[in-house]
Amino acid sequence: MSVAQYGALADSYAKKYGVDPALYRRLITAESNWNAGAVSGAGARGLTQVVPKWHPRANLSTPAGQLDYGAKHLGSLLKKYGNPRDALAVYNSGKPWAVSQSYRETNAYVTKILSGYQPGQSGGRSAPDAGAVPPAASASIPEGVQIDAKRLYGILNATRQRVLRGQMPGANYSREIQKLVAAAVPRAAQNVGAQATRAAQPVGGLTTPGGGWGGSEAPALAIARLSGLTVSSQKRDRQMTASGGVSDHWTGSKSSYAVDLATSGSAGDAAFKKIMAGLGYPNLKPGQWHNLTIGGYRYQVGWRTPGHHDHIHVGVKKL
């Protein structure tokens, strides 16, 4: 019972349900280490450690059935949450990363699977060249500099992926890029790296600590002003939520500040894009929680997440 025995079959089911085979192989390794007869104390069974109680329609009697259902389940989670980190967190704990990252087992599980993960790298084969320069870009790079620019492109992409997978705090992004560029790329090609580094810089003053609540108040209100939206609720503005629960704004730490920004539809999408660009992450999308570490503060932005379809939530916390 090994990856040699079931690897190709796992890849076929992964492709059937739109899952990257490399990611699926990592999940199986973490779940059962490729043991089709594995049974956990919680009753999870087989290669993909599915619990029959929670998945009564799963056919777990054969390795093929285990791999088929595991890939189907993972594929549905990837479609629902739009990213591997949340999908894996829910696969393990039933809760998305924003909630389950505090669970020791889930945190270790997700970190183990995504550590070093490169899409398309499975079965011992090398992944496609992450540093490949698009043809149009290659044509404009002088001979002798092209290889170095290609290496730089790979560095930028790999570092960005580490940030998006939560393996590197956002605050380290620009600093890490600058260090790697200085070490790996000659001066003739450094203009490419400079542009990419500037794109990752926050808008000036937006993340400058100040005010009360451990200095978290000023950046939270600066983000609110940048968005152009009306603040519908802010730190200790009200104790109860509209649904009758206690507001996170009320019970949060003494070193954090939060605001809700009233909006809807395309106006919310435009404001979210403006906020993320201001924080230095213009390519992050709505629909999931974004936790960014910048200058010793964690910035949490949620839009189009459960319970956040009529407002954008922005929280700032001193770490």
Residue, then its C-alpha position, 0 to 999 in steps of 0.5 A: m500500500s503506497v503512493a506507487q500503487y495508488g498514485a496514478l488512480a488518485d491523479s485520475y480522480a483529482k482531474k475528474y473533479g477539477v483538483d490539482p493532483a499535486l494537492y490531492r496527493r499531499l492531502i492523502t499523504a497527510e490523511s493516511n500515508w497511502n494506507a487504504g485500511a487506515v481507520s482513525g479514532a474518530g471513525a475516519r476510513g481509508l486513503t482519504q479518511v472520510v467519516p461515514k457518519w458525515h458522508p453516508r453516500a460515500n463508498l469507502s469499501t474499496p481504494a477506488g471508492q475512497l479516492d473517488y469520494g475524497a477528490k469529489h469532496l475536496g473539489s466541492l470545497l475548492k469551488k465553494y471557498g476558492n482557495p486551497r487553504d480554506a478548502l483543506a481547513v474545512y476538509n479537516s475540521g469543518k470550519p474555514w481557516a479564519v476560524s480553524q487556524s486556532y485549532r492546533e491540529t488543523n493549523a498543523y494539517v494545513t501548514k504541512i500540506l501547503s508547505g512547499y506545495q507547487p501546483g502541478q508537481s506530482g508523481g516525482r515530476s518537476a512542476p512547470d517552470a514557475g519562472a517562465v517569462p511570457p513570450a512578449a516579455s522575453a522578446s524585449i529583454p536583451e540577450g544575456v539578461q533574459i536568464d536573470a530576468k527569468r529567475l527574478y520572475g520565478i522569485l517574485n511568483a514563488t514569494r507571492q504564492r507563499v504570502l497567499r498561502g499564509q506561509m509568509p506574513g505580508a509585511n515580509y513580502s517587500r523585504e524578502i523580494q528586495k533581499l532575493v533580488a539583490a542576491a540573485v539578479p544583476r543590476a541590469a535586470q533590477n528594474v523589473g524587481a523594483q516595479a514588482t516591489r513597489a506594487a507590493q508597498p502599502v499606500g503611504g500613511l495608510t498603515t501608520p499606527g496611531g490613536g488609541w487601542g494600541g495604535s490600531e485606531a488610526p489605520a482602521l479609520a484611514i482605511a475607512r476614509l480610503s474606501g469612501l464608504t459610510v462607517s456603519s459600526q466601529k469599535r465599541d459603537r454597539q454591544m449587540t449585533a443585528s442578529g442579537g449576538v455580542s459584537d466582535h467589536w465590543t469583545g475584541s482586545k484592547s489593542s485592536y480596532a474594527v470598523d464596518l463599512a456599509t455597502s452592497g454589490s458592485a460598489g462594495d467590490a470597487a471599495f474592496k479593491k481600493i482597500m486591498a490596493g491601498l494595503g499593497y495587495p491589489n490581486l486579492k479577491p473578495g469572498q474570503w477573509h484576508n489576514l495581512t501582517i504589515g508592520g507589526y499589525r494584523y489587518q483583517v478584511g472581509w467582504r462577501t464572506p458569510g454575514h458580510h454582504d451588506h458591509i465590509h469588515v476591517g479589523v486592525k490588531k497590534l501583534 
